[in-house]
Amino acid sequence: MRTRIAFSLFIFIILSERNSMAMAQNTSTIQVNVGVILDLDTWNGKMGFSCINMALSDFYASNPHYRTRLVLNSRDSKSDVVGAAAAALDLIKNIEVQAIIGPQNSMQANFVIDLGDKARVPIISFSATSPSLSSHGSSYFFQVTQNDSSQVNAISAIVQTYRWREVVPIYADNAYGKGIIPFLVDALQNVDAHVPYRSVISPLATDDEIGEELYKLMTMQTRVFIVHMSTKLGYRLFNRAREIGMMSEGYVWITTNGITDSLCSLKRSVLDSMHGVLGVKTYFQETKELENFTIRWERKFQENNQVISNAELTVIGLWAYDAASALAMAVEKAGTTNFYFQKTNASSNLTELEAIGISQNGPKLHEALMGIKFKGLAGDFNFVNGQSQYSTFKVINVNGNGERLVAFWTPENGLSRKLNSGNTSAYFSSKENVGPVIWPGDSSSVPKGWEIPTNGKKLKIGVPMKNGFTEFVKVTYDPSCNRTQVTGYCIDVFNAVMKTLPYSVSYEFIPFANSSGGSAGSYNDLVYQVYLKNFDAVVGDITITANRSNFVDFTLPYTESGVSLVVPIVDNGTRNAWIFLKPLREIVVSNLARFVMIIWVFVVLILTQSYTASLTSLLTVQQLQPTVTDINQLIKNGEYVGYQGGSFILPILKKMNFDETKLKVYDTAEECDILLSKGSANGGIAGAIFEIPYMKLFLGQYCSKYTMVESIYNIDGFGFVFPVGSPLVSDVSRAVLKVTEGEKMKNIENAWLGKQNNCIDSKNKVSSESLSLASFWGLFLIAGVASLSALIISLSMFLYKEREQIWIPNHSEGSIWRRIHDTLRIFDKKNLSFHIFRKRELQEKSHIDSDHVISASEASSNTKYLQSPSSYTTDPETPFACLGTLGTSPGE
């Protein structure tokens, strides 16, 4: 019992001492004034202020030994820029706060940042997100929130995933709205997305003014909109968009995190008006600590704000909590001295701004804030150049039940369905990296991002007025029905391409004509009309050039490319009685040459065949040669050259140093034929410059008179013209490939350009040079070397064998000519040791023996019947003795 009493007494003494120490610590803490500037009548203002109070309460409860205590001096800026500036001036000058948490938005922060920089008072904002705030260059401004520019790559990744090519930003006409635009446009350009228009809405705009701007957007082609404005203005925008039918199928709406982060606080009616919207939302990890804090905050907030029901905590509140915690750490770390302001010299002439003092603790507090690192409710907390490093976002889809997760986005992995999925294709986003989306109008099909304007207009397609080469484009007017008909190769190709598109496009052809019905200008003028928005597109024999691409976009070409020179061809052949001698361009006049050709008997077959081929060519094929083979010849000789009127070729010819006075214009193939037929010396031209498609058509009509000599310039062929950034360009280009690779293109070419196939390609009619001895010099060289070698070897062997008779004469008095005569006589004598002579001698001997046997056999047979055997002579010396008894009777 005594032991238990003693133990209880011991515990009481210890607790008493601890309470005494705590009371002593409380009496020795230093109160540090800090300011809070918020719009306390707004949802974010109320939530932020409550989180700041809870942060300080939690912080000092966890760190009772800290000597400093932050004392909050709150000011309500009442959503006014001037009010925020006045509040900051009052807090710094009169209260001498060591730091200010706030202000709430970017417009208010612009002036407060400069004021804090002047007084060396850190300004810590947890809700001002504009990237333009960093342009102040103040070292005393700290952004705890995410900079708006950090989300532009997430937005561009969404645009790239669904392959939208045009995007219209809709933003507030203030510092917050404008600050993100340069970064957003750059990010969109990096994924080949174009911004054709920027919709700016005043924060003070009425619903009618908002509707007027939305109606303007409905008349445009683009159907992808990025909304960046305050939450309140954004809700009004979507309500008005639903009323006029812009939340229906085919539209795409993307919101930045300024709106998306506050979705949980919206009414059901507002969520219904945003059905199908995609939003970029700040990501924070859901931890046990965050869950516990959320429960405590909801209970405490409800106690202090009983008129607000169903309040939900957003990331703005988490940033406010972390900002207050970071400031409490930094103040303690900076020390407990120098909590005063150095006043300026008093003077009645000083303004309120000039009269403010300079905080002596500011530099230390700035340095302490830069070194603060801890695990906050919103994630890892630290500053880099005054900016917190939050970079992960969620992409959500708004539906009737709230929101649905579509994907995560990080700088390392881009879009992915799971966080930290290890996706290596960060900037090659595909639909596989995102979840399903319900689009406006309850559609599950991905909108293509553009539509023909809903004002009932068709696309106005400009076409050129042409006098010549109407096979490409032909404009005819039917006065009976007051209707203009446009036909031709280019028109048929365009119609086939548009039918290939996966959607229908209404359009009409409008001739580029003046009041008299003629052409209203050159092809460059026609293309420029698209840039001036007088035409939605241009179709015709429009060549793709670099200069034109500065003002418009071209589709892929659908014809061959190049610029070529066409010149007349002449017949160089002559037909007469002596044409058979023509193959021998080279006349053989030397007896020695004839002797050499006799030696080359083995070449006769080749020569004979070549002669036959050459003679046949001269007699049957027209020998056509171009009058000019090089365009530089025309420049050097000062010849006249023609080019098609209205084309882009004139500047090219000037660059090639053609004299402009030597250039003549033709409009039709017939005019070009007349000019070429006359020739340069007779008022015509020596050559004509054509683009490849025109050249084919021209030579198809006059293949027997002209030929293409060379290609002088490379171009990309004909293409269809659209405005810069038009969403039709990519779709039409893909359709061009489908048409040009199929049978449809061949049918169109045969229908309009078929006459070019009626003649054999005129280039094949320019014959090659006739055969001559020079054509066979290699063959002759081989044969000559072989013959000469054989001759030298034969003479050497002869001289060596007959050396005794030739080099050792029998009589020394013989002359040199005598010796030559003897050598030739020896050479001319038969050599019986040669195989041919031995063979002949054997054949002759065999023939004599055979005749002798046959004669003896016949004689024996005859005497058998004419006389007795005893009457035969056997004297071998008298072989013909038996002939004396032939014909003698036995009785004689």
Secondary structure by P-SEA (a helix, b strand, c coil): caaaaaaaaaaaaaaaaaaaaaaaaaaabbbbbbbbbcccccaaaaaaaaaaaaaaaaaaaacccccbbbbbbcccccccaaaaaaaaaaaacccccccccccccccccaaaaaaaaaacbbbbbcccccccccccccccccccccccccaaaaaaaaaaaacccbbbbbbccccccccaaaaaaaaaaaacccccbbbbbbccccaaaaaaaaaaaaaccccbbbbbccaaaaaaaaaaaaaaccccccbbbbbccccccccccccaaaaaaacbbbbbbbbbbbcaaaaaaaaaaaaaaaaaccccccccccaaaaaaaaaaaaaaaaaaaacccccccccccccccccccccbbbbcaaaaaaaaaaaccccccccbbbbcccbbbbcbbbbbbbcccccccccccccccccccccccccccccccccccccccccccccccccccccccccccccbbbbbbbccccccbbbbbbccccbbbbbcaaaaaaaaaaaaccbbbbbbbbbbccccccccccaaaaaacccccccccccccccccccccccccccccccccccbbbbbbbbcccccccccccccccccccaaaaaaaaaaccaaaaaaaaaaaaaaaaacccccccccccaaaaaaabbbbbbbccccaaaaaaaaccccccbbbbccaaaaaaaaaaccccccccbbbbcaaaaaaaaaaccccccccccccccccbbbbbcccccaaaaaaaaaaaaaacaaaaaaaaacccccccccccccccccccccccccaaaaaaaaaaaaaaaaaaaaaaaaaaaaaaaccccccccaaaaaaaaaaaaaccccccaaaaaaaaaaaaaaaaaaaaaaaaaaaaaccccccccccccccccccccccccccccc
